[in-house]
């Protein structure tokens, strides 16, 4: 698999003019590389262990620490290829899509951390159905034991809409995860107009800013003030802030200059199948 660093040109030059920001090129595989990646993804769905059910295909997108240009983690993106219902799976029993997703996230996260030989956090967004599954913690406990991944290497994103729609039940589920050592984040933060103070009421470790936040606050003074407010809140509570969906060099530099150091988006690294992503990490390490 040919994974090469993209040419950022002007973005790299701009970064150098603004201090010590280390720019990490995105994974640009070219036409042949993308074709090979598609074959890899297709094969992944076909080469399951005997008796194993596959509900979808996983890809991994880098989350970059812009202070040193290193990959600090990866968000697991799932392309569902079958309904989220129970199916006959391993060990001759019914396996739900939620259980399959948890098992795969933990298994592949453990592989990435082991192969990369460094702390690499695995991020995954939970759907409302997954979060409210009464066996969710059981699924995680079993998957962690089977894979060997450290609970603190996992961070589950919970949509802001869930926090505001069913706060008591959502907080109870979040506390179950945090009590087990698993990180919890508010994802798609800023999609609601209820203000910035409410994250203090929830047991979270980080905030993920999404495209909705950037669309809501146009570039300029209002955008910078909103971002600074989030960063102040996070610093006060000891939370990390990640900007997800970074779309270009100007946005990247604006975020960095305002103090946001964790970033993710197609501009930095496109979602990649597991084996391609492992190659990408290996090439970054030289």
Steps between C-alpha positions, in 0.01 A plus 500: 500500500645833395424767755687823460499836673296764322656825379361782710712768333358833613358350820844384609655837419224681690551274799871574510424871506283457808741335739572137580188339355596165349296425189417138428418417137177316432491147362473541124507156343453597139268317260674163528519525878133587531408204278712271718337644809155427360607140435633481857167624639303258285721210604455594865128432471560163335785360709328473835591209722275199455178554688568873551241756399601831344254787527716753325845622402734701717725787396734713709559874491798658674460748781814711498675686780609810312767589757725218382321375188453154651189286467347500848207279417259379235126522464340175389239557229255219425330451165201282584430230243220316679215598735565566868321187611608171656653239272641155546863559581800353672450231762160412348312783664337822393732799476366853474655772290585689819697207638677447169597868481640502856697179439648629173590842640681345797670231291628735231589770752716249685671401174579862415638578844709183506639542149568870547672432835368820650187632668240543229146580602208345312197726462154378404162672482214318669155509343199555724411134459848387602522733800162390635570129449473350851791265422738767370732487802498119486601516134789732581615293797511182293665671200766664718581169664519318165702764314734611779442868423527737796162656590660845510602455136132513398291815478130489415336804344144579607302741283406832654137441404486191725635695796237767463212269409527237776754642747437280803505169312791610284709607800433165669629314192800729474592441864494125440762546232718741696483278810641220281791725401369580151519860381187688398474804274227736386503482122347743249531766769350834403211357299259624769452862600460436873832658592841377609459440873310170496800264443590563866202284596617192310778246573706565189872505417495697177298708256490435126419804290334412172414666168174633651699708747712651223196563279314665788780744570625663182867591481583818685462644849188300590665172401815573699302605808290181485808281461681677783197451725508126433875482561468695827224270618708196408811631676299576814367143509815328375334387177662450162355667192520343154397674179345238270437566133789742437459590135804702395822683591337830596261332742784290639715806567210692655426212739865459591555873558197509730647214705324188366768235464314175418361485147340253266365518147544392141750783449730336756433135426219329318328198659701187417446123531689344790796358307542822302482706818765280663724558199437873525602503869811296427608738222446801725737347754757453223 
